[in-house]
Amino acid sequence: NVWDFESGRLVQTLDGQAAKITAMEVTGYIVVTASTDSYYTKVWDVEQSKMEMSTPRFIDKHGIVGVTSDAGYVVYKCEGSENEVNVWNSKDGKDVRTITDKDGSITSLKITHDNSCVVTGDDAGFIKMWSLNTGQFLRQLDQASGGIRCFWITRGDRYLVAVTENNCLPAWDKDSMKLLGTHKPNCSGKITCVTMTDDRKFTAFGTDSKEIHVFDNELDEVAHVLVGHQSPLTCLSVSNNQKFLASGSSGETMRVWDLGTGRLLHELYAKSPVFKGIVCLSFGHDDKYLLTGGHDRSLKMWDLHTGKMLTAQYVYATITNIVANPDNIVLTTKLGYVIVEDILLPSPRPEDVQ
């Protein structure tokens, strides 16, 4: 914390080391911090005039957060409240409204792909939709058989599939608000993440027993059981063309699979000497690259043709959301910042061009 001695006022909190501070030096207005739990140092200019022009940020204490594709709004679970989420305007750095779920504690949330609705899941088994612009309650889906652990919305905002606390997979048609069915998979371990193709043909889910199950909804049978991860699964994503599945784990690896055949296409390594675990991943809009973010506090971009890492952008905090647009990438971080990155891909090397 930085204090004004004359007024006793707290001027600013320097919340960027993202680890326990074990060393600090102050020279004039320059503060240098370091930690034995991170492999970087932070240098701060605490001159008061600069402190008051700091970038606005939201307060993310739960890791339950969504962001619009234009980076204009962030929706996040309120600090100190289990059943409220705030809508935060990134342009002026202020909360503009609060959404309250009166039925239960909010356990997950997303923003629809058209940026019109906030969708929340709660521990009472309800999926509810709210207007992003007004905060007005719009509708709720048929109640699931257990509390909502996490959920996925298909890119056309038509279907929604969730994971419940009793390890079931209910799916809804969001337009009709009807429950399409509930699948009770025969799997070992806790289901930790889920995704679905836009046409609802395949549902894929990952477990803490390091397996991925791909279920064919049309044939009502398991299509593939994908193994090879050495750590529990944390996130899944289907490519825009519905042909590929990307998986991230709490370890150092991500994998890209052929969704139709179950064949492993690439194993990607995000090695870090201190922090491990992938939090989120997203295919680029044209499926030529994969974007990954995790506890190593960097955004990585991978070439899906070669399986090689194209670039890495260090952001000094765990990435909690990735939205891949045609011209840019929108991120949110655990420190409460919204980051917009332009996509500037390096020129391919001759050996990578066929």
Phi, psi and chi 1 to 4 in degrees:
 res  aa     phi    psi   chi1   chi2   chi3   chi4
   1 ASN       -  144.3  -70.1  -21.7      -      -
   2 VAL  -113.1  123.9 -179.3      -      -      -
   3 TRP  -117.4  148.3  -58.0   83.3      -      -
   4 ASP   -90.0  116.3 -174.4  -47.7      -      -
   5 PHE   -64.9  -35.8  -80.9  129.8      -      -
   6 GLU   -68.9  -43.7  -67.1 -176.8    0.4      -
   7 SER   -98.5  -16.3   64.8      -      -      -
   8 GLY    74.2   13.7      -      -      -      -
   9 ARG   -86.1  138.7 -178.0  173.2   63.8   92.6
  10 LEU   -74.7  118.0  176.4   64.6      -      -
  11 VAL   -86.8  -44.7  176.9      -      -      -
  12 GLN  -163.3  152.7 -178.1   62.5  -76.2      -
  13 THR  -111.5  123.9  -62.8      -      -      -
  14 LEU   -89.0   93.9  -52.1  179.8      -      -
  15 ASP  -112.3   71.9 -171.6    6.8      -      -
  16 GLY  -137.8  -10.3      -      -      -      -
  17 GLN   -69.2  -31.0 -169.5   69.7   46.1      -
  18 ALA    55.7   30.7      -      -      -      -
  19 ALA  -165.0  164.8      -      -      -      -
  20 LYS   -61.6  125.0  178.9  177.5   65.2  176.6
  21 ILE   -78.7  122.7  -65.4  175.6      -      -
  22 THR  -112.7   -9.4   55.4      -      -      -
  23 ALA  -150.3  140.9      -      -      -      -
  24 MET  -150.2  138.1 -178.7  173.8   70.8      -
  25 GLU  -130.8  141.8  -69.9  -69.6  -22.6      -
  26 VAL  -124.8  127.1  179.8      -      -      -
  27 THR  -133.1  108.3  -57.5      -      -      -
  28 GLY    61.0 -122.9      -      -      -      -
  29 TYR   -95.1    4.3  -72.2  110.3      -      -
  30 ILE   -98.1  126.9  -57.8  -59.6      -      -
  31 VAL  -117.7  130.5  177.2      -      -      -
  32 VAL  -117.3  126.9 -178.8      -      -      -
  33 THR  -122.9  152.8   62.2      -      -      -
  34 ALA  -149.6  163.3      -      -      -      -
  35 SER  -143.7  144.4  172.3      -      -      -
  36 THR   -72.5  -11.3   54.9      -      -      -
  37 ASP   -97.8    5.1  -67.4  -30.1      -      -
  38 SER  -141.7  156.7   61.7      -      -      -
  39 TYR  -106.6   35.0   47.0   92.2      -      -
  40 TYR  -145.9  161.8   56.9   86.1      -      -
  41 THR  -113.1  156.2   58.7      -      -      -
  42 LYS  -116.6  137.5  -66.6  -76.8  -72.8 -175.2
  43 VAL  -118.4  124.2 -179.8      -      -      -
  44 TRP  -118.4  141.9  -43.3   82.1      -      -
  45 ASP  -105.5  109.2 -172.8  -21.0      -      -
  46 VAL  -101.5   20.9  -62.9      -      -      -
  47 GLU   -58.7  132.0 -173.1  175.3   -5.8      -
  48 GLN   -57.7  -39.2 -174.9  164.0  -19.5      -
  49 SER   -62.9  -30.6   61.3      -      -      -
  50 LYS   -83.7  -30.8  -63.3  179.1  179.7  179.0
  51 MET   -61.2  -39.8  -76.2  -78.6   93.9      -
  52 GLU   -77.6   -5.5  -66.0  177.0  -13.6      -
  53 MET  -105.6   24.0  -66.4 -171.5  -67.4      -
  54 SER   -67.8  154.9   59.8      -      -      -
  55 THR   -66.8  130.6  -56.6      -      -      -
  56 PRO   -66.6  151.1   24.1  -33.7      -      -
  57 ARG  -148.8  158.7   61.6 -169.2 -177.8   96.9
  58 PHE   -96.1  165.3   57.5   95.6      -      -
  59 ILE  -103.4  101.4  -53.5  -59.8      -      -
  60 ASP  -101.8  103.7  177.1   16.2      -      -
  61 LYS  -104.8  -12.1  -64.6  -63.5 -175.5 -178.7
  62 HIS  -112.6  -18.5  -60.8  -81.9      -      -
  63 GLY    75.2   14.2      -      -      -      -
  64 ILE  -106.7   99.6  -60.7  175.0      -      -
  65 VAL  -152.5  147.6   59.8      -      -      -
  66 GLY  -136.5  159.1      -      -      -      -
  67 VAL  -140.0  143.1   61.6      -      -      -
  68 THR   -73.2  156.3   56.2      -      -      -
  69 SER   -68.3  -19.5   58.7      -      -      -
  70 ASP   -93.2    4.7   61.4    0.7      -      -
  71 ALA    66.7   12.4      -      -      -      -
  72 GLY   -76.1  -33.6      -      -      -      -
  73 TYR  -134.5  145.5  -67.8   94.0      -      -
  74 VAL  -121.0  137.6  171.1      -      -      -
  75 VAL  -115.3  127.8 -177.6      -      -      -
  76 TYR  -144.0  152.3   66.1   97.1      -      -
  77 LYS   -70.3  134.1 -174.5  171.5  178.8  176.9
  78 CYS   -68.7  144.2  -62.3      -      -      -
  79 GLU   -69.6  130.7 -179.4 -178.4    6.8      -
  80 GLY    81.0    5.3      -      -      -      -
  81 SER  -136.1  133.6  176.2      -      -      -
  82 GLU   -89.0  -19.1  -69.4  -61.4  -42.8      -
  83 ASN  -120.9   20.2   65.4  -22.3      -      -
  84 GLU  -129.2  144.5  -66.8 -178.9  -28.9      -
  85 VAL  -127.1  146.6  -64.1      -      -      -
  86 ASN  -102.3  145.7  -78.6  -21.6      -      -
  87 VAL  -102.6  119.4  179.7      -      -      -
  88 TRP  -113.4  129.4 -178.1   79.1      -      -
  89 ASN   -88.0  115.8 -173.1  -35.6      -      -
  90 SER   -73.2  -18.0   66.2      -      -      -
  91 LYS   -74.0  -41.1  -66.2  178.9  176.3   59.3
  92 ASP  -109.3   -2.0   57.9   17.1      -      -
  93 GLY    71.1   30.5      -      -      -      -
  94 LYS  -126.1  147.4  -64.3  179.3  180.0  179.2
  95 ASP   -71.8  130.6  -67.3  -34.4      -      -
  96 VAL  -103.9  -22.1  -67.0      -      -      -
  97 ARG  -165.2  163.6   64.5 -171.4   57.6   89.5
  98 THR  -123.6  135.7  -61.9      -      -      -
  99 ILE  -108.2  130.7  -66.9  171.0      -      -
 100 THR  -119.2  126.2  -56.9      -      -      -
 101 ASP   -97.0  114.8 -177.2  -16.7      -      -
 102 LYS   -85.5   -4.7  -62.9 -179.5  179.7  179.1
 103 ASP   -96.0  -26.0  -70.7  -53.0      -      -
 104 GLY  -174.1 -177.6      -      -      -      -
 105 SER   -79.9  131.3  172.8      -      -      -
 106 ILE   -73.9  125.2  -66.4  173.3      -      -
 107 THR  -110.0  -18.0   55.5      -      -      -
 108 SER  -161.7  157.5   54.3      -      -      -
 109 LEU  -154.9  155.9   69.9   83.6      -      -
 110 LYS  -147.5  162.7  -70.1 -174.1 -178.3  -63.9
 111 ILE  -108.8  135.0  -63.2  173.7      -      -
 112 THR   -61.7  157.9   53.3      -      -      -
 113 HIS   -66.4  -23.2  -62.0  -83.1      -      -
 114 ASP   -88.4    6.5   63.9    3.7      -      -
 115 ASN    64.6   18.8  -65.7  -26.4      -      -
 116 SER   -97.3  -26.3   65.8      -      -      -
 117 CYS  -129.9  147.0  -66.7      -      -      -
 118 VAL   -97.6  130.7  177.6      -      -      -
 119 VAL  -116.6  126.5 -175.4      -      -      -
 120 THR  -121.2  148.3   59.5      -      -      -
 121 GLY  -119.5  144.2      -      -      -      -
 122 ASP  -130.1  172.7   63.6   31.8      -      -
 123 ASP   -77.0   -1.1   61.7   -0.6      -      -
 124 ALA   -92.6   -2.0      -      -      -      -
 125 GLY    91.1   15.2      -      -      -      -
 126 PHE  -100.6  138.4  -72.9  109.8      -      -
 127 ILE  -106.9  122.1  -60.6  -78.2      -      -
 128 LYS  -124.3  150.4  -62.2 -179.0  179.6 -179.5
 129 MET  -119.0  137.6  -76.8  168.1  -83.6      -
 130 TRP  -132.5  149.2  -41.7   76.6      -      -
 131 SER   -71.0  127.0  169.0      -      -      -
 132 LEU   -66.2  -37.4  176.5   67.2      -      -
 133 ASN   -75.9  -30.7  -69.5  -30.9      -      -
 134 THR  -117.7  -18.5   65.9      -      -      -
 135 GLY    79.7    3.5      -      -      -      -
 136 GLN   -71.1  138.1  179.1 -177.4   -0.8      -
 137 PHE   -68.1  130.5  171.6   72.6      -      -
 138 LEU  -102.9  -51.4  -59.9  175.0      -      -
 139 ARG  -172.6  168.9   51.5 -173.7  170.6  170.7
 140 GLN  -134.8  151.6   71.2 -177.8   26.6      -
 141 LEU   -85.1  162.8  -54.8 -178.8      -      -
 142 ASP   -53.7  138.6  -68.6  -20.5      -      -
 143 GLN   -63.3  136.7 -172.8  175.7   13.0      -
 144 ALA   -81.1  169.2      -      -      -      -
 145 SER   -78.9   -6.6   59.4      -      -      -
 146 GLY  -156.2  170.7      -      -      -      -
 147 GLY   -59.5  147.4      -      -      -      -
 148 ILE   -81.7  122.8  -55.1  -61.7      -      -
 149 ARG   -88.6  -45.3 -173.4  178.0  -65.3  157.7
 150 CYS  -164.4  166.9   60.4      -      -      -
 151 PHE  -153.5  166.7   62.4   88.6      -      -
 152 TRP  -132.2  138.6  172.9  -86.9      -      -
 153 ILE  -111.9  129.3  -55.5  173.1      -      -
 154 THR   -66.5  159.0   57.1      -      -      -
 155 ARG   -63.8  -27.8  -73.2 -176.5  178.6   85.0
 156 GLY   -83.8    5.4      -      -      -      -
 157 ASP    60.0   26.7  -68.5  -34.7      -      -
 158 ARG   -93.3  -47.0  172.0   70.6 -175.3  -82.7
 159 TYR  -114.7  153.9  -60.7  111.8      -      -
 160 LEU  -138.4  133.2 -172.7  150.3      -      -
 161 VAL  -126.4  141.1   60.7      -      -      -
 162 ALA  -129.0  162.3      -      -      -      -
 163 VAL  -111.2  129.5  178.3      -      -      -
 164 THR  -104.0  165.9   62.8      -      -      -
 165 GLU   -66.4  -18.0  -71.4  -61.5  -26.0      -
 166 ASN   -97.1   22.5   54.2    0.7      -      -
 167 ASN    63.8   35.7 -112.2   26.1      -      -
 168 CYS  -107.0  163.3  -71.1      -      -      -
 169 LEU  -125.8   84.7  -61.2  169.5      -      -
 170 PRO   -78.3  146.4   27.7  -32.4      -      -
 171 ALA  -131.5  143.3      -      -      -      -
 172 TRP  -127.6  153.1  -65.7  -94.3      -      -
 173 ASP   -91.2  113.1 -175.9  -45.9      -      -
 174 LYS   -69.2  -28.5 -164.8  168.4   70.1   65.7
 175 ASP   -70.0  -45.4  -68.1  -16.5      -      -
 176 SER   -88.2  -11.9   67.5      -      -      -
 177 MET    66.8   15.2  -61.2 -175.7  -70.1      -
 178 LYS   -94.6  143.3  -62.7  -62.3 -176.2 -178.5
 179 LEU   -75.0  120.5 -179.9   66.4      -      -
 180 LEU   -80.6  -25.1  -61.5  172.4      -      -
 181 GLY   158.4  164.9      -      -      -      -
 182 THR  -128.1  122.2  -61.2      -      -      -
 183 HIS   -98.4  129.2  176.4   53.7      -      -
 184 LYS  -107.9   93.6  176.5   63.6  175.4  176.9
 185 PRO   -71.8  149.1   24.7  -30.9      -      -
 186 ASN   -92.5   88.2 -178.6   19.7      -      -
 187 CYS  -140.6  156.2   65.2      -      -      -
 188 SER   -91.1  142.5   61.2      -      -      -
 189 GLY    90.0  174.9      -      -      -      -
 190 LYS   -86.9  134.2  172.1 -176.9  173.0 -178.0
 191 ILE   -76.9  126.2  -59.9  175.7      -      -
 192 THR  -111.0  -19.6   54.1      -      -      -
 193 CYS  -159.2  158.8   49.0      -      -      -
 194 VAL  -150.8  153.5   67.7      -      -      -
 195 THR  -150.4  167.9 -172.5      -      -      -
 196 MET  -150.0  144.2  177.7 -174.2  -80.5      -
 197 THR   -70.8  156.4   54.5      -      -      -
 198 ASP   -64.3  -26.8  -67.1  -10.5      -      -
 199 ASP   -91.7    2.8   58.9    3.9      -      -
 200 ARG    68.3   15.4 -159.4  177.3  158.2  -99.8
 201 LYS   -67.6  -45.5  176.2  173.3  174.2   53.2
 202 PHE  -117.5  139.5  -68.1  112.4      -      -
 203 THR  -117.8  129.8  -62.0      -      -      -
 204 ALA  -119.9  138.5      -      -      -      -
 205 PHE  -139.3  149.2   62.3   88.5      -      -
 206 GLY  -111.8  155.5      -      -      -      -
 207 THR  -127.6  166.8   70.1      -      -      -
 208 ASP   -79.4   -1.5   61.9    1.9      -      -
 209 SER   -93.2   13.2   58.0      -      -      -
 210 LYS    76.8   19.1  -49.5  169.3 -170.1  176.4
 211 GLU  -112.2  153.7  -66.7 -179.7  -15.8      -
 212 ILE  -119.9  127.4  -56.9  167.7      -      -
 213 HIS  -108.1  130.0  -68.2 -123.4      -      -
 214 VAL  -109.6  117.3  179.4      -      -      -
 215 PHE  -107.5  130.1 -171.0   79.4      -      -
 216 ASP   -88.1  108.5 -170.9  -42.1      -      -
 217 ASN   -70.8  -28.3  -65.8  -55.0      -      -
 218 GLU   -71.6  -41.8  -67.3  179.5   -5.4      -
 219 LEU   -89.7   -9.2  -60.2  178.3      -      -
 220 ASP    56.7   49.5 -165.5   29.5      -      -
 221 GLU  -154.7  160.9   63.5 -178.0   23.0      -
 222 VAL   -73.5  123.9  176.5      -      -      -
 223 ALA   -85.5  -43.0      -      -      -      -
 224 HIS  -149.4  148.5  -44.3  -68.0      -      -
 225 VAL  -118.0  113.5  177.6      -      -      -
 226 LEU   -98.1  124.2  -49.6  178.3      -      -
 227 VAL  -124.3  162.1  -63.2      -      -      -
 228 GLY   138.4  -26.1      -      -      -      -
 229 HIS   -65.5  143.2  -82.9  -73.9      -      -
 230 GLN   -99.9    1.8  -58.3  -58.9  -51.1      -
 231 SER  -140.8  161.8  -57.1      -      -      -
 232 PRO   -56.3  145.2  -26.6   35.3      -      -
 233 LEU   -74.3  142.2  -84.4  -64.7      -      -
 234 THR  -121.0  -26.3   55.8      -      -      -
 235 CYS  -159.0  152.1   50.1      -      -      -
 236 LEU  -138.4  154.3  -63.7  170.5      -      -
 237 SER  -154.4  142.5 -176.6      -      -      -
 238 VAL  -100.3  140.9  175.0      -      -      -
 239 SER   -68.4  163.0   61.2      -      -      -
 240 ASN   -63.9  -32.7  -65.2  -84.2      -      -
 241 ASN   -86.2    3.4   64.3   10.2      -      -
 242 GLN    69.1   14.8  -47.1  -62.5  -67.4      -
 243 LYS   -99.2  -22.4  -65.8 -178.8  179.0 -180.0
 244 PHE  -123.5  153.7  -51.9  115.8      -      -
 245 LEU  -126.3  128.6  174.2   70.3      -      -
 246 ALA  -108.5  140.5      -      -      -      -
 247 SER  -132.2  140.0   56.3      -      -      -
 248 GLY  -123.3  153.8      -      -      -      -
 249 SER  -131.2  175.9   72.5      -      -      -
 250 SER   -80.5    2.4   59.5      -      -      -
 251 GLY  -100.0 -142.4      -      -      -      -
 252 GLU  -105.6    2.3  -63.8  179.3  -36.3      -
 253 THR  -117.0  149.3   62.1      -      -      -
 254 MET  -125.6  154.7  -63.5  140.8  -70.2      -
 255 ARG  -134.0  148.6  -68.8 -173.1  160.8 -147.7
 256 VAL  -121.2  128.5 -179.1      -      -      -
 257 TRP  -121.7  153.2  -45.2   80.6      -      -
 258 ASP   -80.2  116.5 -175.5  -57.1      -      -
 259 LEU   -67.8  -32.5 -168.9   55.3      -      -
 260 GLY   -74.3  -38.0      -      -      -      -
 261 THR  -105.0  -18.1   65.4      -      -      -
 262 GLY    81.2    7.7      -      -      -      -
 263 ARG   -76.6  137.6 -177.7  170.0   64.9   93.5
 264 LEU   -75.0  126.1  177.0   64.5      -      -
 265 LEU   -98.7  -44.3  -59.2  176.3      -      -
 266 HIS  -145.8  144.4  -60.8  -64.7      -      -
 267 GLU  -116.3  122.0 -173.8  168.4   36.6      -
 268 LEU  -111.0  135.7  -45.3  173.8      -      -
 269 TYR  -111.6  128.2  -70.0   90.0      -      -
 270 ALA  -117.0   77.8      -      -      -      -
 271 LYS   -77.4  138.2  -66.2 -173.7  177.0 -179.3
 272 SER  -143.3  135.9  168.4      -      -      -
 273 PRO   -72.2  -16.1   25.7  -34.0      -      -
 274 VAL  -123.6  -55.0 -179.1      -      -      -
 275 PHE  -106.2  135.8  -56.8  102.4      -      -
 276 LYS  -130.5  155.0  -64.8  178.5  174.9   63.5
 277 GLY   117.2  130.8      -      -      -      -
 278 ILE   -97.1  128.4  -50.9  -57.8      -      -
 279 VAL   -96.3  -39.1  175.2      -      -      -
 280 CYS  -152.1  155.3   50.7      -      -      -
 281 LEU  -151.9  156.4   41.6   76.2      -      -
 282 SER  -154.8  138.5  175.5      -      -      -
 283 PHE   -75.1  146.1  -75.0   88.8      -      -
 284 GLY   -64.6  161.9      -      -      -      -
 285 HIS   -61.3  -25.8   78.4  -75.9      -      -
 286 ASP  -105.8    7.9   55.1    5.7      -      -
 287 ASP    62.8   20.0  -66.7  -29.8      -      -
 288 LYS   -88.0  -17.9  -68.9 -177.5  179.0  179.4
 289 TYR  -143.7  161.6   55.2   86.4      -      -
 290 LEU  -120.3  134.9 -180.0   71.2      -      -
 291 LEU  -107.0  133.3  -61.6  158.1      -      -
 292 THR  -133.1  145.1   62.0      -      -      -
 293 GLY  -138.4  145.6      -      -      -      -
 294 GLY  -161.2 -159.4      -      -      -      -
 295 HIS   -75.5   -8.3  -65.7  -61.3      -      -
 296 ASP   -80.1    0.1   67.8  -12.0      -      -
 297 ARG    67.8   34.8  -59.3  165.2 -172.6  177.3
 298 SER  -139.2  151.9   68.7      -      -      -
 299 LEU   -96.0  124.5  172.1   71.7      -      -
 300 LYS  -115.6  143.0  -68.7 -175.9  171.6   64.7
 301 MET  -119.5  129.2 -179.4 -178.6  -70.6      -
 302 TRP  -118.5  138.5  -52.0   83.4      -      -
 303 ASP   -79.3  119.5 -172.8  -38.5      -      -
 304 LEU   -81.5   -6.2  -71.1  178.7      -      -
 305 HIS   -83.6  -42.3  174.3   64.8      -      -
 306 THR  -103.8  -19.3   64.2      -      -      -
 307 GLY    79.3    9.0      -      -      -      -
 308 LYS   -95.8  151.8  -63.3  179.0 -179.9  178.8
 309 MET   -76.4  127.6 -173.0  172.6   68.8      -
 310 LEU   -84.1  -43.7  -68.3  171.6      -      -
 311 THR  -162.3  161.7 -174.3      -      -      -
 312 ALA  -137.9  132.9      -      -      -      -
 313 GLN  -117.6  115.6  176.4   67.2   47.7      -
 314 TYR   -81.0  130.1 -154.6   67.1      -      -
 315 VAL  -121.5    4.9  -62.7      -      -      -
 316 TYR    65.0   19.8  -61.5   99.3      -      -
 317 ALA  -163.2  156.3      -      -      -      -
 318 THR   -61.9  130.7  -63.8      -      -      -
 319 ILE   -83.2  129.0  -64.7  172.3      -      -
 320 THR  -107.7  -17.9   53.6      -      -      -
 321 ASN  -149.0  144.3  -88.7  -73.9      -      -
 322 ILE  -132.7  124.8  -59.9  174.4      -      -
 323 VAL  -119.6  117.8  178.5      -      -      -
 324 ALA   -96.8  113.3      -      -      -      -
 325 ASN  -101.5  166.6  -63.2  -48.8      -      -
 326 PRO   -58.7  -34.1  -27.4   36.1      -      -
 327 ASP  -112.1  -11.7  -60.4  -39.3      -      -
 328 ASN  -156.6  176.4   60.2   33.7      -      -
 329 ILE  -126.5  131.2  -56.7  161.9      -      -
 330 VAL  -108.0  129.9  177.6      -      -      -
 331 LEU  -124.9  151.7  -45.6  173.2      -      -
 332 THR  -121.1  150.7   58.1      -      -      -
 333 THR  -124.3  162.6   74.3      -      -      -
 334 LYS   -64.2  -20.6 -162.9   68.4  176.0   68.1
 335 LEU   -82.1   -1.8  -70.8 -178.5      -      -
 336 GLY    90.5   23.2      -      -      -      -
 337 TYR  -105.0  147.9  -68.6  109.4      -      -
 338 VAL  -103.9  126.8  178.9      -      -      -
 339 ILE  -121.6  131.9  -59.8  172.8      -      -
 340 VAL  -114.8  120.4  179.6      -      -      -
 341 GLU  -111.4  129.6  -62.8  -86.6    3.0      -
 342 ASP   -73.4  148.3  -69.1  -27.5      -      -
 343 ILE   -92.9  107.6  -59.3  174.7      -      -
 344 LEU  -124.7   93.5  -60.8  173.2      -      -
 345 LEU   -81.6  141.0  -64.9  177.8      -      -
 346 PRO   -67.3  153.0   24.6  -33.5      -      -
 347 SER   -65.9  139.3  -58.8      -      -      -
 348 PRO   -66.9  145.5   23.6  -33.1      -      -
 349 ARG   -76.7  152.7  -63.9  173.6  -61.1  177.1
 350 PRO   -53.7  -37.5  -26.5   34.6      -      -
 351 GLU   -71.4  -16.3   60.3  -94.2   29.9      -
 352 ASP   -91.7   -6.7  -67.9  -23.6      -      -
 353 VAL   -99.1  126.1  178.9      -      -      -
 354 GLN   -98.5      -  -64.2 -176.4  -14.4      -
